[in-house]
Amino acid sequence: MQTVGIYEAKTRFSALIEAVEQGEEVRITRHGKEVVRMLPVRRRPVITDEQIARELGQIDALHASIRAATAHTAAPALRRSGQSTAA
């Protein structure tokens, strides 16, 4: 990440654009305060679609196992304690 003042950004604009195209973030300041942040349009995704699908599958499997476990163990215990509304 580069941080440059407005005057420097004006004189080096083409070089800063090239840096952004290479994936770098450039921040432009005025009197020490950030006023512009230049980011590349396309960034590499942090996580791929395949990883997302795999994680969602694992979450679904976990939900299913929790539902199955609570259906078999929790209902009879709740019925014995008198807290269940199920018949």
Secondary structure per residue as TSV (DSSP state, phi and psi in degrees):
chain	resnum	aa	ss	phi	psi
A	1	M	-	360.0	132.7
A	2	Q	E	-110.1	144.4
A	3	T	E	-125.1	124.9
A	4	V	E	-134.7	154.7
A	5	G	E	-78.3	167.4
A	6	I	H	-60.3	-45.2
A	7	Y	H	-60.4	-46.8
A	8	E	H	-63.2	-40.1
A	9	A	H	-61.9	-39.1
A	10	K	H	-64.0	-41.7
A	11	T	H	-78.7	-24.1
A	12	R	T	-115.6	24.9
A	13	F	H	-54.9	-46.4
A	14	S	H	-61.4	-42.3
A	15	A	H	-65.8	-37.7
A	16	L	H	-67.0	-40.3
A	17	I	H	-61.0	-42.4
A	18	E	H	-62.1	-39.9
A	19	A	H	-63.6	-40.9
A	20	V	H	-65.4	-40.7
A	21	E	H	-61.2	-28.6
A	22	Q	T	-82.0	-0.7
A	23	G	T	105.0	1.0
A	24	E	-	-85.8	150.4
A	25	E	-	-96.0	136.6
A	26	V	E	-123.7	131.0
A	27	R	E	-114.3	135.1
A	28	I	E	-112.1	132.6
A	29	T	E	-116.7	155.1
A	30	R	E	-127.0	119.1
A	31	H	T	54.2	39.2
A	32	G	T	84.0	-5.7
A	33	K	E	-104.4	133.9
A	34	E	E	-67.1	128.4
A	35	V	E	-121.2	-19.6
A	36	V	E	-141.2	138.8
A	37	R	E	-125.9	118.4
A	38	M	E	-101.4	125.4
A	39	L	-	-124.5	151.2
A	40	P	-	-65.4	145.2
A	41	V	S	-65.1	-44.2
A	42	R	S	-113.8	121.7
A	43	R	-	-112.6	154.3
A	44	R	-	-65.0	135.3
A	45	P	-	-64.5	145.0
A	46	V	S	-72.3	-33.8
A	47	I	S	-135.9	140.1
A	48	T	-	-84.5	164.9
A	49	D	H	-61.7	-35.8
A	50	E	H	-65.5	-39.8
A	51	Q	H	-65.9	-39.3
A	52	I	H	-63.1	-46.2
A	53	A	H	-61.4	-41.1
A	54	R	H	-65.0	-43.9
A	55	E	H	-64.2	-42.5
A	56	L	H	-63.4	-38.4
A	57	G	H	-62.3	-40.6
A	58	Q	H	-67.1	-37.8
A	59	I	H	-65.0	-44.2
A	60	D	H	-60.2	-42.6
A	61	A	H	-64.1	-39.8
A	62	L	H	-64.2	-44.7
A	63	H	H	-59.5	-44.0
A	64	A	H	-62.7	-41.8
A	65	S	H	-68.5	-34.8
A	66	I	H	-68.0	-44.8
A	67	R	H	-59.7	-43.8
A	68	A	H	-65.0	-42.1
A	69	A	H	-67.1	-42.1
A	70	T	H	-73.8	-29.1
A	71	A	H	-66.7	-34.4
A	72	H	H	-89.4	-27.7
A	73	T	H	-110.5	-36.0
A	74	A	H	-76.8	-41.0
A	75	A	H	-61.3	-48.8
A	76	P	H	-62.4	-37.6
A	77	A	H	-66.4	-40.4
A	78	L	H	-66.9	-38.2
A	79	R	H	-63.1	-41.1
A	80	R	H	-65.0	-34.3
A	81	S	H	-84.1	-8.0
A	82	G	T	83.5	12.5
A	83	Q	-	-98.4	-9.6
A	84	S	-	-82.8	142.5
A	85	T	-	-99.3	-5.9
A	86	A	-	-78.5	152.1
A	87	A	-	-86.1	360.0
